[in-house]
Amino acid sequence: MEVIDTRIAGVKVTEPKIFGDQRGFFFETFQKQCYQEFIDIENDFVQDNHSRSIRCVLRVLHFQPSCPQGKLVCTLRGEVYAVVVDIRPNSPSLKQWWGSICLRTTSSSFGSHQTLHIVFGVKCASLNKSDLG
């Protein structure tokens, strides 16, 4: 797994190792030991959600102050522009934001299967930029 740092402390993009052949492909979407080792995630993975959006839908900045959650954001197909904003009071990247078209897959070959890892206390938003939603 390749791990890419962002300018927001603790927020990372991962690109899994994809095993593919003429039948298709396989990759691990989550493996606790790898996440703890490479991304320094100590919290338990407790919930998995899925949403689908048509082109140009903006999913606004999400944050749960009473029950903070880390998030794993990815796209099954198409292209997503993701933005994170750090609102953690003691963070070195407080009040900074980062955005990128970092979650992109293609309909041909194996595409990209990046995942954006968002730590507690960081708001996130996403915009579907493709017709494949």
C-alpha positions in Angstrom: 0.0 0.0 0.0 1.3 3.5 -0.9 0.5 6.2 1.7 0.4 9.9 0.6 0.5 12.7 3.2 -1.7 15.7 2.7 -1.0 19.2 4.2 -3.6 18.4 6.9 -2.0 16.6 9.9 -3.2 13.0 10.1 -5.2 13.1 6.8 -3.7 10.7 4.3 -4.5 9.2 0.9 -3.8 5.5 0.3 -3.4 3.5 -2.9 -3.8 -0.2 -2.3 -1.8 -2.9 -4.1 -4.1 -4.3 -6.8 -3.8 -7.9 -8.0 -5.3 -8.2 -11.4 -5.4 -10.5 -14.4 -7.7 -11.2 -17.3 -10.6 -12.2 -14.9 -10.6 -8.9 -13.1 -8.9 -7.7 -9.9 -8.7 -8.0 -6.2 -7.4 -5.6 -3.4 -7.9 -5.2 0.3 -10.0 -2.2 1.2 -9.2 -2.4 4.9 -6.7 -4.3 6.9 -6.4 -3.2 10.5 -2.7 -4.1 11.0 -1.6 -2.2 7.8 -3.7 0.8 8.8 -2.2 0.9 12.3 1.3 0.5 10.9 1.3 2.8 7.9 -1.4 5.4 8.8 -1.2 5.3 12.7 -4.9 4.6 13.1 -5.6 3.3 16.6 -9.4 3.5 16.7 -11.7 0.6 15.9 -13.4 0.5 12.6 -17.0 0.5 13.6 -19.2 1.6 10.8 -19.3 1.4 7.0 -21.6 3.6 4.9 -22.2 4.0 1.1 -23.7 6.9 -0.8 -24.3 7.6 -4.4 -24.5 11.1 -6.0 -25.4 12.3 -9.5 -23.0 14.7 -11.3 -22.4 18.1 -9.5 -23.9 17.0 -6.2 -22.0 18.5 -3.3 -22.0 16.5 0.0 -21.3 19.3 2.5 -18.8 19.6 5.3 -19.6 16.8 7.7 -18.6 16.8 11.4 -20.0 15.0 14.4 -19.0 17.1 17.6 -20.9 14.9 20.1 -19.7 11.6 18.6 -16.6 12.2 16.5 -15.8 9.8 13.7 -12.9 9.1 11.5 -13.8 8.5 7.8 -12.6 6.5 4.9 -13.7 8.1 1.6 -13.5 6.4 -1.8 -15.4 6.2 -5.0 -16.5 3.0 -6.8 -16.5 4.7 -10.2 -16.1 8.2 -11.6 -14.4 11.1 -10.1 -14.8 12.9 -6.8 -13.3 16.2 -5.7 -12.7 15.9 -1.9 -12.1 18.7 0.5 -11.1 18.5 4.2 -10.9 21.4 6.7 -9.0 21.0 10.0 -11.0 22.4 13.0 -9.0 20.6 15.8 -8.0 23.3 18.4 -4.5 21.9 19.0 -3.7 20.8 15.5 -0.6 22.2 13.7 -2.9 22.5 10.6 -5.8 24.3 12.4 -8.0 26.3 10.0 -6.2 24.9 6.9 -7.9 23.1 4.1 -6.8 20.6 1.4 -8.7 19.6 -1.7 -7.9 17.3 -4.6 -9.4 15.1 -7.2 -7.8 12.3 -5.4 -10.5 9.7 -5.6 -10.7 8.6 -9.2 -11.5 5.3 -10.9 -11.8 4.6 -14.6 -14.1 2.2 -16.5 -11.1 0.6 -18.3 -8.4 -1.5 -16.8 -8.2 -1.6 -13.0 -8.4 2.2 -12.5 -7.3 3.9 -9.3 -8.7 2.8 -5.9 -7.5 5.6 -3.6 -9.0 6.0 -0.2 -8.9 9.3 1.7 -8.4 8.8 5.5 -9.9 11.6 7.6 -9.1 11.7 11.3 -11.4 12.9 14.1 -12.0 16.6 14.2 -11.6 17.2 10.5 -14.5 18.2 8.4 -14.9 16.7 4.9 -17.0 17.4 1.8 -17.1 15.8 -1.6 -18.3 16.8 -5.1 -19.2 14.2 -7.8 -17.5 15.4 -11.0 -18.6 12.7 -13.3 -21.6 11.3 -15.1 -20.9 7.8 -13.7 -22.4 8.4 -10.3 
